[in-house]
Amino acid sequence: MTYDTIIIGAGPAGLSAALHLAFHQRSVLLIDRRTGPLPFTLTPLYNVPGFDHERGVDIIKRMEKQALSAGAKLERGNVVSVVGKAGEFSLQLENGNTYQAQTLLLATGVARYHPLVDGDYQPFLKYAAKGNTYYCPDCESPELLGKHIVVIGVGSATSAVAEALPLLEFASSIRLLLTGGTEIRPEYEEKRLKHNMDIIIGTISSIEGSRGQISALILADGTKVTADGFYISSPKFPRNQLALQLGLETTERGHIKTGWRGQTKLTSKPDGEWFEGVWAAGDVQPQTQQVSIATGSGNIAAVMIDQYLQKTKPRKLG
Ligand SMILES: Cc1cc2nc3c(=O)[nH]c(=O)nc-3n(C[C@H](O)[C@H](O)[C@H](O)COP(=O)(O)OP(=O)(O)OC[C@H]3O[C@@H](n4cnc5c(N)ncnc54)[C@H](O)[C@@H]3O)c2cc1C
C-alpha cells in the first residue's frame, strides 16, 4: 500500500500532524524509534496549554492515543533510508521493512548529549528529566527560582556560560562544572566574573542520589559537588540524516531549512522553489524548541500536506 503521508518521528510535531491528517481521512503512518525526550520525562511541564502540570511521559501518551484514535498508524522502528519523489517515496527501516508514501513529513527532532559518568552517558539517564536536572532554559528557568544551581558544561565552556546567564534571573547562585571544554571566550569570561560564577573543572566518576533526584556528583579527584539542581548545557544536533539523503538544504547548525509552513527545498534549487511532497516540523526546523511550537508547526505542515493531496488525490467522500 502507498500511504498518503508517512511521518518520521512521533514526538509532539509528528503526532499533531498525524492527528490532523487522520481526522481528514488521509492514510497516515507514523514511524518512530522512541529516542525523543518526552517518553523519558518524569518531571511536570508547566507551559503546555491544556496539560496542567502534567509529566512529559503522560503528555506524549495522550497525544499518541488521540492520533491513533483518529486513525493514524504507528510503527516502532528506525528509518535508515529514504528515496523518491512526490507520489512515490520509499523508506527502509533498520529491520529491513519498506514503506511507500505520496508525501513525507520529517519530524525527527534534535539529539542531545548527556553528561558522562566514568566515560559513559548511560548512568546519567537514571536522572535525566527525572527530578532535579534541567535541559531547556526557555521552558524550565522559572523552576530554578531561589535554587543553588550547578550548570554542567558537557561541550563548550563558552556555551555553558552563555546558557547560565539567563538562568541567573531565577537561580540564587550558579556554579559551572566544566566536564568538556574549558576555554571561555573573553567577553563571556568577563560576564562570568561579573556574576560571580565559580568554576569547577573535572569529570564525573559517580552520582549519589535516588528516585531521579541527584544529591551529589562525585568527581574523579574525589570532589563532591552538591546543589539544589543541575542544569545540563550540551551540544544539540538536529536529526537531519534523512533530509540530507533527499538532498534537502540545512542551516549552518544542521536544522532543515523550511518555509514558515514547513516546506523544504533542495540544495540544488534556488530560494523560493520548494521541494514537492516533503515537509518538516518541530525541533528539526530552525526554531525555539518547545512542545507547543512543535505541535503548531506539525499542524501547519499537515494542513499544507492535506491541501496538496486535495489536488493530487481528491477524497470524493461526500
Ligand atoms: C529534558 C527536557 C525537558 C523539556 N521540557 C520542556 C518543557 O517543560 N516545555 C516545553 O515546551 N518543551 C520542553 N522540552 C522541549 C520539547 O520536549 C521539544 O521541543 C519537543 O519534544 C520537540 O518535539 P518534536 O516532535 O519536534 O521532536 P521530538 O520530541 O524529539 O521527537 C522526534 C521523534 O523522532 C524520532 N526519530 C528521529 N529520527 C528517527 C528515525 N530515523 N527513525 C524513526 N524515528 C526517528 C525520535 O525517536 C523521536 O521520538 C524539553 C526537552 C527536554 C530534553
The ligand as a Tripos MOL2 file, in Angstrom:
@<TRIPOS>MOLECULE
LIG
   53    58     1     0     0
SMALL
NO_CHARGES

@<TRIPOS>ATOM
      1 C1         14.5500   17.3570   29.4430 C.3       1 LIG1
      2 C2         13.6960   18.1900   28.5620 C.ar      1 LIG1
      3 C3         12.6820   18.9460   29.1280 C.ar      1 LIG1
      4 C4         11.8560   19.7040   28.3320 C.ar      1 LIG1
      5 N1         10.8860   20.4370   28.9260 N.ar      1 LIG1
      6 C5         10.0530   21.1630   28.1670 C.ar      1 LIG1
      7 C6          9.0310   21.9370   28.7740 C.ar      1 LIG1
      8 O1          8.9070   21.9850   30.0030 O.2       1 LIG1
      9 N2          8.2050   22.6300   27.9680 N.ar      1 LIG1
     10 C7          8.3410   22.6390   26.5980 C.ar      1 LIG1
     11 O2          7.5620   23.2820   25.9130 O.2       1 LIG1
     12 N3          9.3270   21.9140   25.9900 N.ar      1 LIG1
     13 C8         10.1710   21.1860   26.7480 C.ar      1 LIG1
     14 N4         11.1870   20.4920   26.1550 N.ar      1 LIG1
     15 C9         11.3420   20.5530   24.6830 C.3       1 LIG1
     16 C10        10.3570   19.6000   23.9730 C.3       1 LIG1
     17 O3         10.4390   18.3050   24.5470 O.3       1 LIG1
     18 C11        10.6910   19.5320   22.4860 C.3       1 LIG1
     19 O4         10.6580   20.8440   21.9530 O.3       1 LIG1
     20 C12         9.6920   18.6520   21.7230 C.3       1 LIG1
     21 O5          9.7200   17.3230   22.2050 O.3       1 LIG1
     22 C13        10.0190   18.6480   20.2260 C.3       1 LIG1
     23 O6          9.1190   17.8380   19.5510 O.3       1 LIG1
     24 P1          9.4910   17.1780   18.1350 P.3       1 LIG1
     25 O7          8.3010   16.3730   17.7680 O.co2     1 LIG1
     26 O8          9.9850   18.1960   17.2000 O.co2     1 LIG1
     27 O9         10.7510   16.2380   18.4180 O.3       1 LIG1
     28 P2         10.9620   15.0390   19.4540 P.3       1 LIG1
     29 O10        10.0550   15.1440   20.6160 O.co2     1 LIG1
     30 O11        12.4240   14.9980   19.6960 O.co2     1 LIG1
     31 O12        10.5240   13.7560   18.6230 O.3       1 LIG1
     32 C14        11.2420   13.3320   17.4970 C.3       1 LIG1
     33 C15        10.9820   11.8420   17.3190 C.3       1 LIG1
     34 O13        11.5670   11.4280   16.0760 O.3       1 LIG1
     35 C16        12.0860   10.1240   16.2500 C.3       1 LIG1
     36 N5         13.0970    9.8810   15.2030 N.ar      1 LIG1
     37 C17        14.1620   10.6460   14.8590 C.ar      1 LIG1
     38 N6         14.8280   10.1080   13.8360 N.ar      1 LIG1
     39 C18        14.1720    8.9640   13.5150 C.ar      1 LIG1
     40 C19        14.3780    7.9440   12.5390 C.ar      1 LIG1
     41 N7         15.3880    7.9980   11.6760 N.pl3     1 LIG1
     42 N8         13.5220    6.8840   12.5130 N.ar      1 LIG1
     43 C20        12.4840    6.8110   13.3890 C.ar      1 LIG1
     44 N9         12.2390    7.7440   14.3340 N.ar      1 LIG1
     45 C21        13.0660    8.8060   14.3930 C.ar      1 LIG1
     46 C22        12.6710   10.1450   17.6550 C.3       1 LIG1
     47 O14        12.7770    8.8400   18.1800 O.3       1 LIG1
     48 C23        11.6380   10.9960   18.4100 C.3       1 LIG1
     49 O15        10.6680   10.1810   19.0350 O.3       1 LIG1
     50 C24        12.0490   19.7240   26.9240 C.ar      1 LIG1
     51 C25        13.0810   18.9850   26.3510 C.ar      1 LIG1
     52 C26        13.9100   18.2280   27.1590 C.ar      1 LIG1
     53 C27        15.0210   17.4330   26.5250 C.3       1 LIG1
@<TRIPOS>BOND
     1     1     2 1
     2     2     3 ar
     3     2    52 ar
     4     3     4 ar
     5     4     5 ar
     6     4    50 ar
     7     5     6 ar
     8     6     7 ar
     9     6    13 1
    10     7     8 2
    11     7     9 ar
    12     9    10 ar
    13    10    11 2
    14    10    12 ar
    15    12    13 ar
    16    13    14 ar
    17    14    15 1
    18    14    50 ar
    19    15    16 1
    20    16    17 1
    21    16    18 1
    22    18    19 1
    23    18    20 1
    24    20    21 1
    25    20    22 1
    26    22    23 1
    27    23    24 1
    28    24    25 2
    29    24    26 1
    30    24    27 1
    31    27    28 1
    32    28    29 2
    33    28    30 1
    34    28    31 1
    35    31    32 1
    36    32    33 1
    37    33    34 1
    38    33    48 1
    39    34    35 1
    40    35    36 1
    41    35    46 1
    42    36    37 ar
    43    36    45 ar
    44    37    38 ar
    45    38    39 ar
    46    39    40 ar
    47    39    45 ar
    48    40    41 1
    49    40    42 ar
    50    42    43 ar
    51    43    44 ar
    52    44    45 ar
    53    46    47 1
    54    46    48 1
    55    48    49 1
    56    50    51 ar
    57    51    52 ar
    58    52    53 1
@<TRIPOS>SUBSTRUCTURE
     1 LIG1         1 GROUP 0 **** ****
